[in-house]
Amino acid sequence: MTAILKVDTIQDTAGNNIINESSDTITIGASGDTTNIIGTLQNNGSALSFATVNGITNAQQWRITAAQNNMDNGDHVTNNWEQADSYGYGGIGSAMSQSSGIFTFPSTGVWLVQFTYNGSDGTSQTYVGGQITSTTDNSNYSIAVQGNSSIDANSYYTGTINFMFDVTNTTTHKIRFAVHCQNNGISLSGNTNRTDTGAVFIRLGDT
């Protein structure tokens, strides 16, 4: 036999509303209450995570404040990093930490890392671009993503590359940025008021 209970409000023994329905809106708990979900919270059959409910919880932009010259193939961008801070910039969440171009994440999770590079060179380059390098042991870095273009002598180059990095440990999982070129001695542009060469970090969700 099927039983149906029809109510608009359920109260605890003290007379406090714990479940209330009004105009097709169901309210669970009241101000100051703690609601524990045992099991999986779902939206139309799909599990919800805190990233799903709250959206992006961390996003920020970094840049170099001055040009870096005479860079050779594979050289990392080590100097003059700052978090963007001009013309209405807005970040979300705890800031990345950075030392000599090595970026440490403020929390675990799957992160989208984006590197935009701008530069120039006096000689022609069959290939020139940028690299995102990563480590999962806080020691050995590998090229995760590489961008290439070609330029004539006394020309500019630019590009943007992306990497989705699964940061399972903030102590061991880190990111660096490097240049990639046929002939050594290229320059990267930098500016303290705008982003010429820089990086974006967005936490997409839980690891």
Protein Blocks (a to p, Z undefined) as FASTA:
>chain_A
ZZddddfbdcdfkopafbdceehiacedjehiacddehjddeehiacdfklmnopabdcd
dddfbdcehiaehiacfehpacdfeehiacedjddddeehiacdfbecdddddddddddd
fbdcfbgcddddddfehpaacdfbdcdddddehiacddddddddddfbfklmccdddddd
fbghiacdddfkbcfbdcddddfbdZZ
